[in-house]
Amino acid sequence: MSDGEITFTVEEAVEAAQRLGTPVMVKAQVHTGGRGKAGGVKFAATIEDVHEHASNIFGLNIKDHVVKRIWIERASDIAEEYYASFTLDRSAKKHLGMLSAEGGVEIETVAEENPEAIAKIWIDPTSGLTTEMAENWVKSANLPEQAAKGAVKILLDLYQAYVKGDADLVEINPLILTSDGDVHVLDAKVTLDGNSIFRHPEYAEFDKTQTRDERETTAHDRGLQYVGLDGTVGVIANGAGLAMATVDVVNQVGGAAANFLDIGGGANAEVMAGALEVINNDPEVKSIFINIFGGITRGEEVANGIIEALQNVDIEAPIVIRLDGTNADEGRSILKPHLSETLQMAPTMLEAAQQAVDLARKDNDK
Amino acid sequence: MSIFVDENTKVIYQGLTGSQGRYYGLLNRDYGTKVVAGTNPRKAGEEVEGIPIYANIKEAVKATGAKASCIFIPAAGVQSAVLEAAEGGIEFIVAITEGVPAHDEAHFYNHLQNEFPQVQLLGPNCPGIISPGKCNIGITAGHIAKPGGPVGIVSRSGTLTYQALYELKEKGIGCTTCVGIGGDPVPGTSFIDCLKAFEEDSETQAVMMIGEIGGSAEEEAAEFIANNMTKPVSAYVAGVTAPPGKKMGHAGAIVSGGKGTAQAKMDALRAANVRVGLNPTEAGEHMVDIIAELTNK
């Protein structure tokens, strides 16, 4: 890696550049790609340039990520730029390494315009990446002779980091060859597997630095599977598949869901109350669609859970419930005496979605 | 007939002494599944409601002759539980556990392929398998499924599977076997494994398939259907409106780099003459039509 410092203000950026010595690169630190295109990466020949670029980049919105941190590093004398990554190929069920002599641009573009420029290698996780495999791989990518040795070492290290770190993706772009003949990493991106946190307790710290939608943070704190969307119908469902289907159906009948929210198989009062609170805190929500299919959890338990949750949370938006599956009739009779203009019930998923969308529109017309 | 399991399948529960394992293990036994043993190295010699506990799979297999196991072990222990089962002589492993790291899944999947090619792994992060009236391994509510066929079901989603079983039952249609392959990035059993088995199963006359965003398993299934299936298929794919780059509840349900969209999957399935519903109910209605056409032939 190049020498560099992380900074949080324009002043810090300028001081870092003074310590490192110009020229430097001024780079936005956000959890997304395409920073260069968005104006988040600039070359600064002088301290004045650093001041100007840092002022522009702090607060810049890159694909919904606001820049709060900037990395200042000594500008490298780049002779060539390469690309290297490891990820899981779900189809082959093996690790996939990709290496290209055409780095520095988005790899998706290379893959589309010049797929032969990417050398791929499939690695059986039980045997791993050997030095010999890495050497042949570098050859097949047509990296120049002088870069080969350095590239092999970095690829072997990168594979270790990918496996030991339980990463979904590790990507170096660009991997550079300097005019002195050194190979080193100029920029990298890592995506970690949340399921591996029991092996990496330190990841909880990274997680805190994630720039998340505020609604997602609240839901995450309650252990709910939540993804924020742009619509006005709040969605609560049990099971990831059903929650996805619910969002789809809301869209299909002409509305738009405010979120994806999976409360899991159970649906007891406590979880339901937590889910309702998260939805309730979203000012865009104009109606709520609760879609529950009782499997082993019986309909009457679900119904009692909903009633209890409603007593504990003050909900503003009208609610439509669709309850089906095991003992659905019993569950529906428990809900019946509580029904009103703001607590409705519908027999099918489609009808419930339609009702929820109509209610959201009504609120808009007010 | 049924696929992978039947009324004679004996099952060992790895994690029967834990709360989830005990709850579902006993429910499965009540359903009629031959739950013959549990394993726990610290509780060997004890029993759970009459089901004997052995120190390990090898001893449990020796004592019972079971060829199937069901894993209710916390995520950190799933890798060693899967390998223990395979090494102990189990040929059909059902891993229910959610939250297993993708690297572990890739590792034990390849380990089984290399060393134990005869072993079929289902899951992890799946609801299990039910052959209604015969055998239920996992967390599916048995009573929502109607025995007898003629429909086989294969699905990446738990609740949508229950929904499918329920809707078919409401319309008087039974199921030969319902396989939940789970929503993780490296499922042990694929759509194709199940489609192949259903194609060969004499009792199954049609197949319902429930997919979701992420990966390319549905596209691969579509290709298989076009080239190898004579039986009609209906399908639903969840996540049409899912935003890119977000994991939708399941670890494997993610649209990344423009790949794995519901639209691409539905297009591929339609091109393979699969009747694709825009919601689960519509997919169920397609199946009702298919069965009616088969009956009138």
Chai-1 contact restraints between the chains, C-beta under 6 A:
chainA,res_idxA,chainB,res_idxB,connection_type,confidence,min_distance_angstrom,max_distance_angstrom,comment,restraint_id
A,L88,B,A102,contact,1.0,0.0,6.0,A-B,restraint_1
A,L88,B,A106,contact,1.0,0.0,6.0,A-B,restraint_2
A,R90,B,P185,contact,1.0,0.0,6.0,A-B,restraint_3
A,R90,B,G215,contact,1.0,0.0,6.0,A-B,restraint_4
A,S91,B,S216,contact,1.0,0.0,6.0,A-B,restraint_5
A,K93,B,Y109,contact,1.0,0.0,6.0,A-B,restraint_6
A,K93,B,V186,contact,1.0,0.0,6.0,A-B,restraint_7
A,E108,B,G257,contact,1.0,0.0,6.0,A-B,restraint_8
A,D124,B,N110,contact,1.0,0.0,6.0,A-B,restraint_9
A,P125,B,A106,contact,1.0,0.0,6.0,A-B,restraint_10
A,P125,B,H107,contact,1.0,0.0,6.0,A-B,restraint_11
A,P125,B,N110,contact,1.0,0.0,6.0,A-B,restraint_12
A,T126,B,N110,contact,1.0,0.0,6.0,A-B,restraint_13
A,T126,B,H111,contact,1.0,0.0,6.0,A-B,restraint_14
A,D166,B,P101,contact,1.0,0.0,6.0,A-B,restraint_15
A,D166,B,H103,contact,1.0,0.0,6.0,A-B,restraint_16
A,D193,B,P101,contact,1.0,0.0,6.0,A-B,restraint_17
A,D193,B,A102,contact,1.0,0.0,6.0,A-B,restraint_18
A,N195,B,G99,contact,1.0,0.0,6.0,A-B,restraint_19
A,N195,B,P101,contact,1.0,0.0,6.0,A-B,restraint_20
A,S196,B,P101,contact,1.0,0.0,6.0,A-B,restraint_21
A,F198,B,A76,contact,1.0,0.0,6.0,A-B,restraint_22
A,Q225,B,G249,contact,1.0,0.0,6.0,A-B,restraint_23
A,V227,B,K246,contact,1.0,0.0,6.0,A-B,restraint_24
A,N238,B,T159,contact,1.0,0.0,6.0,A-B,restraint_25
A,G239,B,G158,contact,1.0,0.0,6.0,A-B,restraint_26
A,G239,B,T159,contact,1.0,0.0,6.0,A-B,restraint_27
A,A240,B,G249,contact,1.0,0.0,6.0,A-B,restraint_28
A,A240,B,H250,contact,1.0,0.0,6.0,A-B,restraint_29
A,G241,B,S157,contact,1.0,0.0,6.0,A-B,restraint_30
A,G241,B,T159,contact,1.0,0.0,6.0,A-B,restraint_31
A,G241,B,L160,contact,1.0,0.0,6.0,A-B,restraint_32
A,G241,B,E212,contact,1.0,0.0,6.0,A-B,restraint_33
A,G241,B,A238,contact,1.0,0.0,6.0,A-B,restraint_34
A,L242,B,T159,contact,1.0,0.0,6.0,A-B,restraint_35
A,L242,B,L160,contact,1.0,0.0,6.0,A-B,restraint_36
A,A243,B,G249,contact,1.0,0.0,6.0,A-B,restraint_37
A,M244,B,A238,contact,1.0,0.0,6.0,A-B,restraint_38
A,M244,B,G239,contact,1.0,0.0,6.0,A-B,restraint_39
A,M244,B,M248,contact,1.0,0.0,6.0,A-B,restraint_40
A,A245,B,A238,contact,1.0,0.0,6.0,A-B,restraint_41
A,A245,B,P280,contact,1.0,0.0,6.0,A-B,restraint_42
A,V247,B,T241,contact,1.0,0.0,6.0,A-B,restraint_43
A,D248,B,V240,contact,1.0,0.0,6.0,A-B,restraint_44
A,D248,B,T241,contact,1.0,0.0,6.0,A-B,restraint_45
A,V249,B,N279,contact,1.0,0.0,6.0,A-B,restraint_46
A,N251,B,T241,contact,1.0,0.0,6.0,A-B,restraint_47
A,F260,B,M248,contact,1.0,0.0,6.0,A-B,restraint_48
A,D262,B,G249,contact,1.0,0.0,6.0,A-B,restraint_49
A,F293,B,T159,contact,1.0,0.0,6.0,A-B,restraint_50
A,F293,B,Y162,contact,1.0,0.0,6.0,A-B,restraint_51
A,F293,B,Q163,contact,1.0,0.0,6.0,A-B,restraint_52
A,G295,B,A141,contact,1.0,0.0,6.0,A-B,restraint_53
A,G295,B,Y162,contact,1.0,0.0,6.0,A-B,restraint_54
A,I296,B,A141,contact,1.0,0.0,6.0,A-B,restraint_55
A,G325,B,Y166,contact,1.0,0.0,6.0,A-B,restraint_56
A,T326,B,A141,contact,1.0,0.0,6.0,A-B,restraint_57
